[in-house]
Amino acid sequence: MAVDIGGTFVDAVLLDVITGKWRLEKSFTTPKNAANGVNNAIQKLGIKGGELDAFIHGTTLGLN
């Protein structure tokens, strides 16, 4: 999974390395608590963090 927190949206991309299928979900950025927006996007994907093999994170929140 890769997550990017932008000025407006959080983008969460999930790649299944076995099937090659990927999914994208978005949620609104929550500047006062950035984790809320990330958690919302992950919940939309319908997975639990413990199911992940890797988590990549990026943000431009501090620049915006």
N, C-alpha and C positions, 0 to 999 in steps of 0.2 A: 504494500500500500504506500502511496505517496500522497502527501497532503500539503497544499499551499494555502497560506492565509494571506489574502489580498486585502485591499482597502475596502472592498464591497462584499466579496464572496470568499468562502472557503471552498476549494476544489479538492475532492478526495477521489483518487483513482486506485482501483483495485485490479491487480493482474493475477490471474490463475496461471502459474507457470506450467502446470500440467496440460491444461486445455488450450492455453494461449488466449483465452477470452478475457476481456477487460470491461470494467464498468466505471462510470463516472457519476458522482453525485455532487451537488452544490448545496451550500447553506449560506446564510448571511454571516458575515464577520461580526463578532461581538467584541469590539475594542476594549471594553472594560474588563473582560475575562475571555481571552482568546480561546481558551479550552472549550468553552460552551459551543462555539461555532464548529470547532473540530469534532466534538462529540456528536453534534447534530448531524453532520455530514456522514460520520461513521455509522450512526444509527440508521440513516437512510439506506446504507448499503446492506444492512441486515446481518452484520457480522459482529463478533466479539473480538476484542483486542488480543485475547489469548490464542486466537486461531491464526494469527499472522506470523509469518516467518521473518518479515522485515517491515520496518516502518521508516519512511523517508519524509523529512519535514523541511519545508522552506517557507519563508514569509517576507513580505515587503511591508508588513504592518507598521514597523518603526519608521519607515521612510515616508509613509503616507500620512 
